[in-house]
Amino acid sequence: MFGSSVLDIAIGLVFMYLLLSLICTAVQEGLEGWLKVRAVDLERGIRELLQDQDGTGLTTELYDHPLINGLFRGDYAPAKQLSGKPGGPSRRLRLGTDLPSYIPSANFALALLDIAARGPISTNTKNQQNKQGQALPGGQAAASPQPASQQSVADSNAPILDLNQVRKSIASINNRPVQRALLTAIDTATGDLAKAQVSVEAWYNSAMDRVSGWYKRRTQLVLFALGLIVAIAANANSFTVAEGLSRDKSLRDAVVAEAQATASRPTAPAANAHEQVADLDKLRLPIGWSDVEFLAPWDEKFAAGKYCVPQRPCSASYYWLTYVILPILGWLMTAIALSLGAPFWFDVLNKIMRVRSTVKPKEKGPKKA
């Protein structure tokens, strides 16, 4: 029976971590949607991949290409959007950008090969359309660099993209590292454009793995910070919750029942802060500040040694351990647990529930004489 109780306490803690992690995930996703951190990381990764730290060279040509430009609103303007020391690797895109959070590898590879073969888009299409209808001082209309009909004819008469053409025109890219990468992809493709595209895609995907690492590390730090805030705000002390579950069998049974219902789902619950808060209120776990008795060390009762009541040891060391050290450690433990993320705790919950299902029948079996 002791083993079953310990298992149920573990299930209760894991279920609490899951619900609180979902709250943190909902907040983190809201911040991501507002700040567009993924787009910032992606743009920085492309600048480093193309060896264009200021974004004014090949990066601008890439983002202006129709295959990339069609993925976001507005224009790529590194002079306005980048912050930091010019020319330095620490320059970063300002948060809240409208640039895409994801660029398919096929779009990147085809756009780069097209720029290498036919050259960059000389003028951004969106800016060009705006300038065509713009009036000059004196009522004269602004002249377009090239009429739209002539541009269409020029585009339709452009040579078909092939590897020989890319190799001949690759010197037009004023970027030696990218030239070498494209030449390597072309030479290993043995005349097959599709193979060269796959090689460029692999080059891009390897760089995006590094970008994903940046994002995951930052996400874990953000989740830890949010977890610590949530743990303190909700007074989600892991030690207090474990103690409450160990003393109250009805609470354990209720929490295990809810955990079992959640674990039976094919996927983790959606990150909805309102739903998770309602679930926590329904469980009646020993969290929150409403029933907490807090006596500050600067209180007169504490100073006079009058905080002693029956069943409470009258010592300063007990006070600091019970009211200061253990709560802080409990909040930190909760925050570290929440930084692991909701998918992790959903997986752990499923594994523990499977273990519990194999233990329970043995305990309920008939006793041997």
C-alpha positions as CSV (number, residue, x, y, z in Angstrom):
1,M,0.0,0.0,0.0
2,F,2.9,2.3,0.7
3,G,4.2,1.9,-2.9
4,S,0.8,2.7,-4.2
5,S,0.5,5.9,-2.1
6,V,4.0,7.1,-3.3
7,L,3.0,6.4,-6.9
8,D,-0.2,8.4,-6.5
9,I,1.7,11.3,-5.0
10,A,4.1,11.3,-7.9
11,I,1.0,11.3,-10.3
12,G,-0.4,14.3,-8.5
13,L,2.9,16.2,-8.8
14,V,3.3,15.3,-12.4
15,F,-0.3,16.3,-13.2
16,M,0.2,19.6,-11.4
17,Y,3.4,20.2,-13.4
18,L,1.5,19.4,-16.6
19,L,-1.3,21.9,-16.0
20,L,1.1,24.7,-14.9
21,S,3.3,24.0,-17.9
22,L,0.3,24.4,-20.2
23,I,-0.3,27.8,-18.6
24,C,3.3,28.8,-19.1
25,T,3.2,27.5,-22.7
26,A,0.1,29.6,-23.4
27,V,1.8,32.8,-22.1
28,Q,5.0,31.9,-24.0
29,E,3.1,31.4,-27.3
30,G,1.3,34.7,-26.7
31,L,4.7,36.5,-26.3
32,E,6.0,34.7,-29.4
33,G,3.1,35.9,-31.5
34,W,3.7,39.5,-30.3
35,L,7.5,39.6,-30.5
36,K,8.0,37.3,-33.5
37,V,11.1,35.8,-31.9
38,R,11.2,32.9,-34.5
39,A,11.4,35.5,-37.3
40,V,14.2,37.3,-35.6
41,D,16.2,34.0,-35.2
42,L,15.5,33.0,-38.8
43,E,16.7,36.3,-40.2
44,R,19.8,36.2,-38.1
45,G,20.5,32.6,-39.1
46,I,20.2,33.5,-42.8
47,R,22.6,36.5,-42.5
48,E,25.2,34.2,-40.8
49,L,24.6,31.5,-43.4
50,L,25.1,34.0,-46.3
51,Q,28.0,35.7,-44.6
52,D,26.1,39.0,-44.8
53,Q,26.2,40.4,-41.2
54,D,24.6,43.8,-42.1
55,G,21.9,42.2,-44.3
56,T,22.5,44.7,-47.1
57,G,23.9,42.3,-49.7
58,L,22.7,38.8,-50.6
59,T,20.3,38.7,-47.6
60,T,18.3,41.7,-49.0
61,E,18.3,40.1,-52.5
62,L,17.0,36.9,-51.1
63,Y,14.2,38.5,-49.1
64,D,13.3,40.6,-52.1
65,H,12.9,37.5,-54.3
66,P,9.3,36.7,-55.1
67,L,9.6,33.2,-53.7
68,I,10.5,34.7,-50.3
69,N,8.9,38.1,-50.5
70,G,5.5,36.5,-50.9
71,L,5.7,34.9,-47.5
72,F,5.5,38.2,-45.5
73,R,4.0,41.7,-45.6
74,G,6.0,44.8,-46.2
75,D,9.7,44.9,-47.2
76,Y,13.0,43.9,-45.8
77,A,14.8,47.0,-44.7
78,P,17.9,46.1,-42.7
79,A,19.0,49.7,-42.2
80,K,15.7,50.3,-40.3
81,Q,15.1,46.9,-38.7
82,L,18.6,45.9,-37.4
83,S,19.9,47.1,-34.1
84,G,23.4,46.9,-32.8
85,K,26.9,48.0,-34.0
86,P,27.0,48.1,-37.9
87,G,29.2,45.3,-39.2
88,G,29.2,43.4,-36.0
89,P,27.9,39.8,-35.6
90,S,25.8,40.9,-32.7
91,R,23.4,42.9,-34.8
92,R,19.8,41.6,-34.4
93,L,16.5,42.2,-35.9
94,R,14.1,44.3,-33.9
95,L,11.4,42.4,-32.2
96,G,7.8,42.6,-33.6
97,T,9.0,42.3,-37.2
98,D,6.6,41.2,-40.0
99,L,9.2,38.9,-41.6
100,P,8.4,35.2,-41.9
101,S,8.9,32.9,-39.1
102,Y,9.5,30.0,-41.5
103,I,11.0,29.8,-45.0
104,P,10.7,26.4,-46.7
105,S,14.0,25.0,-47.8
106,A,12.8,24.6,-51.4
107,N,11.9,28.3,-51.6
108,F,15.3,29.2,-50.3
109,A,17.2,26.9,-52.7
110,L,15.3,28.0,-55.8
111,A,15.5,31.7,-54.9
112,L,19.3,31.5,-54.4
113,L,19.9,29.5,-57.6
114,D,17.7,31.9,-59.5
115,I,19.6,34.9,-58.1
116,A,22.9,33.2,-59.1
117,A,21.6,32.5,-62.6
118,R,19.6,35.6,-63.5
119,G,20.7,38.2,-60.9
120,P,18.8,39.8,-58.1
121,I,15.5,41.7,-58.4
122,S,16.8,45.2,-59.2
123,T,13.9,47.0,-57.6
124,N,11.5,45.6,-55.1
125,T,8.2,44.8,-56.8
126,K,6.1,46.5,-54.1
127,N,8.2,49.6,-54.1
128,Q,8.1,49.7,-57.9
129,Q,4.3,49.6,-57.9
130,N,4.1,52.4,-55.4
131,K,6.6,54.6,-57.4
132,Q,4.7,54.1,-60.6
133,G,1.7,56.1,-59.3
134,Q,3.7,58.6,-57.3
135,A,3.6,62.2,-58.5
136,L,6.7,64.5,-58.7
137,P,6.7,68.2,-57.7
138,G,4.9,70.2,-60.4
139,G,2.4,67.5,-61.2
140,Q,4.7,65.3,-63.2
141,A,4.3,61.5,-62.7
142,A,7.3,59.6,-61.6
143,A,8.8,57.6,-64.4
144,S,9.2,53.9,-63.9
145,P,12.6,52.4,-64.6
146,Q,11.0,50.0,-67.0
147,P,7.4,49.7,-68.2
148,A,5.5,46.8,-66.8
149,S,4.8,45.3,-70.2
150,Q,8.6,45.4,-71.0
151,Q,9.4,43.8,-67.7
152,S,6.9,41.0,-68.4
153,V,8.5,40.4,-71.9
154,A,12.0,40.5,-70.3
155,D,11.0,37.9,-67.7
156,S,9.4,35.6,-70.3
157,N,12.4,35.8,-72.5
158,A,14.8,34.9,-69.7
159,P,16.8,31.7,-70.3
160,I,15.6,28.5,-68.7
161,L,17.3,27.8,-65.4
162,D,20.0,25.1,-65.7
163,L,23.2,24.3,-64.0
164,N,25.5,25.5,-66.8
165,Q,23.8,28.9,-66.7
166,V,24.1,29.0,-62.9
167,R,27.8,28.1,-63.1
168,K,28.6,30.8,-65.7
169,S,26.7,33.5,-63.8
170,I,27.8,32.6,-60.3
171,A,30.6,35.1,-60.4
172,S,27.9,37.9,-60.3
173,I,27.3,37.0,-56.6
174,N,29.6,39.2,-54.7
175,N,30.0,36.7,-51.9
176,R,32.8,34.2,-52.0
177,P,31.5,31.8,-49.3
178,V,28.2,31.4,-51.1
179,Q,29.9,31.1,-54.4
180,R,32.0,28.2,-53.1
181,A,28.9,26.5,-51.5
182,L,26.9,26.8,-54.8
183,L,29.9,25.6,-56.9
184,T,30.2,22.6,-54.6
185,A,26.5,21.8,-55.0
186,I,26.7,22.2,-58.8
187,D,29.8,20.0,-59.2
188,T,28.4,17.2,-57.1
189,A,25.1,17.3,-58.9
190,T,26.6,15.9,-62.2
191,G,24.4,18.1,-64.3
192,D,21.1,17.4,-62.5
193,L,19.4,20.6,-61.3
194,A,17.2,18.7,-58.9
195,K,20.3,17.2,-57.2
196,A,21.9,20.7,-56.9
197,Q,18.7,22.0,-55.4
198,V,18.7,19.2,-52.8
199,S,22.3,20.0,-51.9
200,V,21.4,23.7,-51.3
201,E,18.4,22.6,-49.3
202,A,20.6,20.4,-47.1
203,W,23.0,23.3,-46.6
204,Y,20.1,25.5,-45.5
205,N,18.6,22.9,-43.3
206,S,21.9,22.3,-41.4
207,A,22.0,26.1,-40.7
208,M,18.3,26.0,-39.5
209,D,19.2,23.2,-37.1
210,R,21.5,25.7,-35.4
211,V,18.7,28.3,-35.4
212,S,16.3,25.8,-33.8
213,G,18.9,25.3,-31.1
214,W,18.9,29.1,-30.4
215,Y,15.2,29.1,-30.2
216,K,14.9,26.0,-28.0
217,R,17.5,27.3,-25.5
218,R,15.8,30.7,-25.3
219,T,12.4,29.0,-24.9
220,Q,13.6,26.9,-22.0
221,L,14.9,30.0,-20.3
222,V,11.6,31.8,-20.9
223,L,9.7,28.9,-19.6
224,F,11.8,28.8,-16.4
225,A,11.3,32.5,-15.8
226,L,7.5,32.1,-16.5
227,G,7.5,29.0,-14.3
228,L,9.1,30.8,-11.4
229,I,6.6,33.6,-11.7
230,V,3.7,31.2,-11.9
231,A,5.0,29.1,-9.0
232,I,5.3,32.2,-6.7
233,A,2.0,33.8,-7.9
234,A,0.1,30.5,-7.3
235,N,2.3,29.4,-4.3
236,A,2.8,26.1,-6.1
237,N,5.3,24.7,-3.6
238,S,6.2,21.2,-4.7
239,F,7.0,20.1,-1.1
240,T,3.6,21.5,0.2
241,V,1.7,19.7,-2.6
242,A,3.5,16.4,-1.9
243,E,2.8,16.7,1.8
244,G,-0.9,17.5,1.2
245,L,-1.3,14.6,-1.2
246,S,0.4,12.2,1.3
247,R,-2.1,13.2,4.1
248,D,-5.3,13.3,2.2
249,K,-6.4,10.0,0.4
250,S,-9.5,11.5,-1.0
251,L,-7.5,14.3,-2.6
252,R,-5.1,11.7,-4.1
253,D,-7.9,9.7,-5.5
254,A,-9.5,12.8,-7.1
255,V,-6.3,14.0,-8.6
256,V,-5.4,10.5,-9.9
257,A,-8.9,10.2,-11.5
258,E,-8.4,13.5,-13.4
259,A,-4.9,12.5,-14.4
260,Q,-6.1,9.2,-15.7
261,A,-8.7,11.0,-17.8
262,T,-6.1,13.4,-19.2
263,A,-3.6,10.6,-19.9
264,S,-6.2,8.7,-21.9
265,R,-6.2,11.4,-24.5
266,P,-4.2,10.7,-27.7
267,T,-2.4,14.1,-27.4
268,A,-1.6,16.6,-24.7
269,P,-4.3,19.2,-23.9
270,A,-4.2,22.5,-25.8
271,A,-2.4,25.3,-24.0
272,N,-5.3,27.3,-22.7
273,A,-4.6,29.3,-19.6
274,H,-8.2,29.7,-18.6
275,E,-9.0,26.0,-18.9
276,Q,-5.9,25.0,-16.9
277,V,-6.6,27.5,-14.1
278,A,-10.2,26.1,-13.9
279,D,-8.8,22.5,-13.7
280,L,-6.4,23.5,-10.9
281,D,-9.3,25.1,-8.9
282,K,-11.4,22.0,-9.4
283,L,-8.6,19.8,-8.0
284,R,-8.3,21.7,-4.7
285,L,-4.6,21.1,-4.5
286,P,-2.8,22.8,-1.6
287,I,-1.7,25.8,-3.7
288,G,-2.5,29.5,-3.5
289,W,-2.2,32.1,-0.9
290,S,-5.7,32.3,0.7
291,D,-5.0,29.8,3.6
292,V,-1.3,30.7,4.1
293,E,-0.3,32.0,7.5
294,F,2.8,34.2,7.0
295,L,4.7,35.8,9.9
296,A,7.5,38.2,8.8
297,P,10.7,38.2,10.9
298,W,10.2,41.9,11.5
299,D,6.8,41.4,13.0
300,E,6.5,42.3,16.7
301,K,5.2,38.8,17.6
302,F,8.2,37.2,16.0
303,A,10.6,39.7,17.6
304,A,9.1,38.9,21.0
305,G,9.1,35.2,20.5
306,K,5.3,35.1,20.7
307,Y,4.8,33.3,17.4
308,C,5.0,30.0,19.3
309,V,1.7,28.1,19.4
310,P,1.0,24.4,20.3
311,Q,2.5,22.0,17.7
312,R,4.9,24.6,16.4
313,P,8.5,24.5,17.6
314,C,9.6,27.8,19.1
315,S,12.9,28.5,17.4
316,A,14.2,30.9,14.8
317,S,15.8,28.1,12.8
318,Y,12.5,26.4,12.5
319,Y,10.9,29.6,11.3
320,W,13.5,30.2,8.6
321,L,13.4,26.6,7.4
322,T,9.6,26.5,7.3
323,Y,8.7,29.9,6.1
324,V,11.7,31.0,4.0
325,I,14.0,28.2,2.8
326,L,11.6,25.4,2.0
327,P,9.1,27.7,0.1
328,I,11.9,29.1,-2.0
329,L,13.3,25.6,-2.7
330,G,9.7,24.4,-3.5
331,W,9.1,27.2,-5.9
332,L,12.5,26.6,-7.6
333,M,11.7,22.9,-7.9
334,T,8.4,23.8,-9.6
335,A,10.0,26.3,-11.9
336,I,12.7,23.8,-13.0
337,A,10.0,21.2,-13.6
338,L,7.9,23.7,-15.7
339,S,10.9,24.6,-17.8
340,L,10.9,21.0,-19.2
341,G,7.6,21.8,-21.0
342,A,4.1,20.3,-21.2
343,P,4.9,17.6,-23.8
344,F,7.6,16.2,-21.4
345,W,5.2,16.0,-18.5
346,F,2.4,14.5,-20.6
347,D,4.7,11.7,-21.7
348,V,5.8,11.1,-18.1
349,L,2.2,11.0,-17.0
350,N,1.3,8.4,-19.5
351,K,4.3,6.2,-18.4
352,I,3.4,6.5,-14.7
353,M,-0.2,5.7,-15.4
354,R,0.9,2.5,-17.3
355,V,3.1,1.5,-14.3
356,R,0.2,2.1,-11.9
357,S,-2.2,0.0,-14.0
358,T,0.2,-3.0,-13.6
359,V,0.7,-2.4,-9.9
360,K,-2.9,-1.9,-8.8
361,P,-4.4,-5.4,-9.8
362,K,-1.7,-7.2,-7.8
363,E,-2.5,-5.2,-4.7
364,K,-6.2,-5.9,-5.0
365,G,-5.7,-9.6,-5.5
366,P,-6.8,-12.2,-2.8
367,K,-4.5,-12.6,0.1
368,K,-2.7,-16.0,0.2
369,A,-3.2,-18.1,3.3
